[in-house]
Amino acid sequence: MSVLPPRIVVCSNCQARPGAGAVPTLAAHEGELTVTWHATVCPHHLADRILAGKES
């Protein structure tokens, strides 16, 4: 079993980076793992949580 090297993605909306107040969204697709960072108030973060079933 091999470990996927993560690809870091900066959110096009909030431009968050790893650090204070930023939260990651993980996605794996076709042999690639991506980590997208968002501010907690970013609408993309909320959309990711809804798609994951964490929000109604």
N, C-alpha and C positions, 0 to 999 in steps of 0.2 A: 504494500500500500504506500503510495507516495503522498506527500503533503503538498497541497496547492499553495503556491506563493501568492499572497494577496496583492491585488491591484488597488491602490488608494485612489479614490475619486473625491474631488471637491464638489460639493453641491453648487449647481449653477445659480441657485436662488440666494442662499445665505452665505456662501463662501466660507463656511465653517471648516476649521482644521482641528486635529486632535488637540485637546487642551480643556481648559476650564469651561464648563457649560456645554461642550459639544458632545453629541451622542452618535454612535455608529449604527449604520444599517448594513447588515451582511447579506450577500446574495451569492449563490453558486449556480453557475450555468455553463454547460458544455466544457467542463474542465477548467473553469476559471472562477476564482473567488474574488469578489470585490467588496471593499469596505468604503461606504460613503458616509462622510461626516456631515452632521446637520446641527444647527442651533435648535434648542428644544422648542422654540416657537416657530420654526420653519414649517410652512405648509407641506413641503415634501416629506418631512419627518412624520407629520400627522397622517399623510396619505400612506406611507409605508406601514405605520401601525394599524391603520384600518385594513389594509390588504393582508396583514398578518393576523387579523382577528383580535388584536389587542384593544381596539376601540370600536364603539358601535356607531 
